[in-house]
Amino acid sequence: MAGNLKNDGNSVHIGQAIQKLLKSYHLKSKFDETNLIASWERLVGKVLAKHTKKLHIRNKVLFVELDSPSLKNDLVLHKSKILEIFKAEFGADLLTDIVVM
């Protein structure tokens, strides 16, 4: 039966409708920021996520507090690669930098 449904030209995919709604209420950036923080472990791995004490975003900058000096150093060294991963996942305008604390 689903194959018989017709697109009347006024239909919108639910994902597109939600994105449009978020944009119209100026909530898209907050939604994307929350989604990025929720996806931290999936995107950077369990080891880094386990040693992450705090994450927050302010003015398109991701602040990451870690409890391991060696992981802080690794994150600083690979910061540009991690930024690229986030940009590919969430778009180029969500983050401009990562600050490791």
ABEGO torsion letter per residue (X at the ends): XAAABBBAGABBBAAAAAAAAAAAAGAAAAAAAAAAAAAAAAAAEAAAAAABABBBBBGGBBBBBBABAAAAAAAAAAAAAAAAAAAAAAEAAABABBBBX
